[in-house]
Amino acid sequence: MAQTIAKKFIDEISGQVSKLPKAPKLVGFLANDDPAAKLYADFTKKTTLECGFRFETREVKKDDLEEAIDDRINIYNNVWLWIDVL
């Protein structure tokens, strides 16, 4: 049942994203070695791609996280960007 509900939303989102000149890119930061966090990152990537977005996972040390986020913001300045810290 959950997949049926999710599919409706994924289809609606991917339909809207496909109308954009370029798909937005989501960047997820993985800042630890927890296998559950890696699994979450993989699931997030799968769903994001199904919705038509581009996705990038960046593995960083916890102490370097803020700098890594700042770097991505500077690279994608003036571009719609969602950052998810995993």
Backbone as CSV, one residue per row, in Angstrom:
resi,resn,N_x,N_y,N_z,CA_x,CA_y,CA_z,C_x,C_y,C_z
1,MET,0.811,-1.200,0.000,0.000,0.000,0.000,0.861,1.274,0.000
2,ALA,1.928,1.258,0.795,2.801,2.435,0.859,3.418,2.732,-0.505
3,GLN,3.793,1.661,-1.228,4.383,1.873,-2.553,3.372,2.483,-3.521
4,THR,2.120,2.094,-3.398,1.065,2.650,-4.256,0.900,4.141,-3.992
5,ILE,0.894,4.507,-2.726,0.770,5.927,-2.357,2.000,6.691,-2.822
6,ALA,3.184,6.138,-2.560,4.425,6.807,-2.951,4.496,6.990,-4.465
7,LYS,4.057,5.980,-5.230,4.120,6.068,-6.691,3.323,7.257,-7.217
8,LYS,2.175,7.525,-6.615,1.380,8.677,-7.050,2.174,9.974,-6.891
9,PHE,2.838,10.120,-5.755,3.620,11.330,-5.512,4.845,11.387,-6.421
10,ILE,5.515,10.256,-6.569,6.697,10.211,-7.434,6.312,10.556,-8.864
11,ASP,5.205,10.010,-9.353,4.753,10.312,-10.715,4.418,11.797,-10.864
12,GLU,3.763,12.366,-9.858,3.409,13.782,-9.921,4.663,14.664,-9.908
13,ILE,5.589,14.353,-9.026,6.820,15.144,-8.930,7.648,15.001,-10.198
14,SER,7.823,13.767,-10.678,8.643,13.572,-11.875,8.014,14.254,-13.088
15,GLY,6.695,14.303,-13.128,6.022,15.014,-14.214,6.333,16.500,-14.195
16,GLN,6.364,17.070,-13.018,6.686,18.501,-12.900,8.171,18.760,-13.185
17,VAL,9.034,17.894,-12.659,10.475,18.061,-12.864,10.815,17.940,-14.346
18,SER,10.130,17.054,-15.058,10.418,16.862,-16.482,10.111,18.103,-17.311
19,LYS,9.309,19.002,-16.780,8.971,20.240,-17.495,10.037,21.316,-17.325
20,LEU,10.949,21.109,-16.395,12.002,22.095,-16.150,13.073,21.995,-17.229
21,PRO,13.752,23.112,-17.532,14.812,23.055,-18.541,15.974,22.156,-18.107
22,LYS,16.217,22.065,-16.815,17.277,21.213,-16.282,16.823,20.724,-14.908
23,ALA,17.000,19.450,-14.662,16.561,18.889,-13.380,17.397,19.449,-12.233
24,PRO,16.753,19.812,-11.140,17.508,20.271,-9.962,18.405,19.151,-9.439
25,LYS,19.492,19.548,-8.804,20.435,18.583,-8.248,20.369,18.635,-6.728
26,LEU,20.201,17.493,-6.123,20.220,17.386,-4.674,21.555,16.788,-4.265
27,VAL,22.142,17.351,-3.215,23.422,16.876,-2.715,23.224,16.398,-1.285
28,GLY,23.585,15.142,-1.028,23.515,14.590,0.315,24.918,14.420,0.863
29,PHE,25.110,14.804,2.101,26.407,14.673,2.749,26.359,13.527,3.754
30,LEU,27.255,12.593,3.591,27.377,11.471,4.496,28.599,11.735,5.368
31,ALA,28.354,12.022,6.661,29.426,12.484,7.531,29.735,11.505,8.660
32,ASN,29.464,10.222,8.438,29.842,9.209,9.422,29.909,7.850,8.734
33,ASP,30.353,6.849,9.468,30.514,5.508,8.902,29.367,4.570,9.274
34,ASP,28.286,5.109,9.764,27.153,4.302,10.197,26.514,3.620,8.977
35,PRO,26.448,2.288,8.969,25.835,1.589,7.831,24.378,2.005,7.594
36,ALA,23.666,2.341,8.661,22.272,2.784,8.502,22.212,4.114,7.755
37,ALA,23.169,4.996,8.014,23.211,6.277,7.299,23.495,6.053,5.818
38,LYS,24.372,5.111,5.501,24.676,4.785,4.108,23.435,4.215,3.417
39,LEU,22.716,3.349,4.120,21.483,2.786,3.572,20.459,3.890,3.314
40,TYR,20.335,4.819,4.250,19.426,5.958,4.087,19.847,6.797,2.877
41,ALA,21.150,7.029,2.737,21.652,7.811,1.597,21.327,7.110,0.280
42,ASP,21.509,5.798,0.250,21.202,5.039,-0.978,19.714,5.088,-1.304
43,PHE,18.870,4.965,-0.281,17.427,5.029,-0.492,17.015,6.425,-0.967
44,THR,17.611,7.449,-0.352,17.327,8.833,-0.748,17.709,9.049,-2.210
45,LYS,18.880,8.547,-2.598,19.326,8.686,-3.990,18.346,7.997,-4.937
46,LYS,17.942,6.767,-4.603,17.025,6.015,-5.462,15.716,6.778,-5.679
47,THR,15.130,7.258,-4.597,13.857,7.965,-4.697,14.023,9.290,-5.426
48,THR,15.114,9.980,-5.150,15.381,11.258,-5.808,15.498,11.077,-7.315
49,LEU,16.230,10.058,-7.737,16.379,9.788,-9.168,15.047,9.397,-9.798
50,GLU,14.229,8.622,-9.071,12.899,8.254,-9.575,12.034,9.492,-9.811
51,CYS,12.253,10.516,-9.010,11.486,11.761,-9.152,12.031,12.650,-10.264
52,GLY,13.149,12.261,-10.873,13.695,13.018,-11.991,14.770,14.020,-11.616
53,PHE,15.120,14.078,-10.339,16.187,14.971,-9.901,17.539,14.320,-10.161
54,ARG,18.566,15.142,-10.187,19.935,14.630,-10.171,20.333,14.533,-8.698
55,PHE,21.258,13.644,-8.371,21.633,13.445,-6.970,23.115,13.143,-6.865
56,GLU,23.715,13.672,-5.834,25.125,13.418,-5.564,25.292,13.167,-4.069
57,THR,25.974,12.085,-3.732,26.333,11.822,-2.338,27.794,12.187,-2.165
58,ARG,28.067,12.996,-1.154,29.443,13.396,-0.850,29.782,12.873,0.536
59,GLU,30.818,12.049,0.605,31.267,11.530,1.883,32.351,12.451,2.427
60,VAL,32.134,12.948,3.639,33.075,13.879,4.268,33.262,13.493,5.737
61,LYS,34.356,13.949,6.294,34.564,13.776,7.727,33.645,14.745,8.461
62,LYS,33.182,14.322,9.619,32.249,15.151,10.390,32.817,16.550,10.629
63,ASP,34.107,16.629,10.925,34.732,17.926,11.191,34.821,18.812,9.955
64,ASP,34.701,18.218,8.781,34.793,18.978,7.525,33.432,19.280,6.912
65,LEU,32.365,18.895,7.612,31.025,19.000,7.049,30.637,20.431,6.694
66,GLU,30.820,21.360,7.610,30.417,22.739,7.350,31.154,23.314,6.148
67,GLU,32.443,23.055,6.061,33.227,23.555,4.930,32.762,22.919,3.617
68,ALA,32.442,21.621,3.661,31.968,20.925,2.456,30.641,21.512,1.973
69,ILE,29.755,21.820,2.915,28.472,22.427,2.548,28.707,23.808,1.938
70,ASP,29.570,24.606,2.574,29.888,25.935,2.039,30.458,25.836,0.624
71,ASP,31.334,24.857,0.406,31.928,24.674,-0.928,30.854,24.391,-1.975
72,ARG,29.910,23.496,-1.651,28.842,23.171,-2.595,27.959,24.392,-2.859
73,ILE,27.663,25.139,-1.821,26.841,26.342,-1.999,27.548,27.323,-2.918
74,ASN,28.840,27.494,-2.734,29.593,28.414,-3.590,29.625,27.928,-5.038
75,ILE,29.748,26.630,-5.230,29.780,26.076,-6.589,28.428,26.262,-7.276
76,TYR,27.358,26.019,-6.534,26.025,26.083,-7.114,25.308,27.394,-6.812
77,ASN,26.054,28.424,-6.480,25.443,29.722,-6.182,24.526,30.130,-7.340
78,ASN,23.350,30.617,-6.980,22.328,31.019,-7.947,21.675,29.846,-8.659
79,VAL,21.835,28.645,-8.121,21.169,27.460,-8.647,20.376,26.859,-7.505
80,TRP,19.145,26.422,-7.808,18.322,25.810,-6.770,19.020,24.558,-6.273
81,LEU,19.238,24.470,-4.960,19.998,23.364,-4.391,19.411,22.966,-3.065
82,TRP,19.208,21.686,-2.867,18.761,21.156,-1.580,19.893,20.318,-1.031
83,ILE,20.261,20.572,0.210,21.321,19.823,0.847,20.719,19.039,1.998
84,ASP,20.948,17.747,2.010,20.456,16.882,3.075,21.647,16.292,3.780
85,VAL,21.786,16.552,5.059,22.883,15.983,5.838,22.415,14.631,6.334
86,LEU,23.105,13.589,5.909,22.697,12.222,6.229,23.513,11.673,7.374
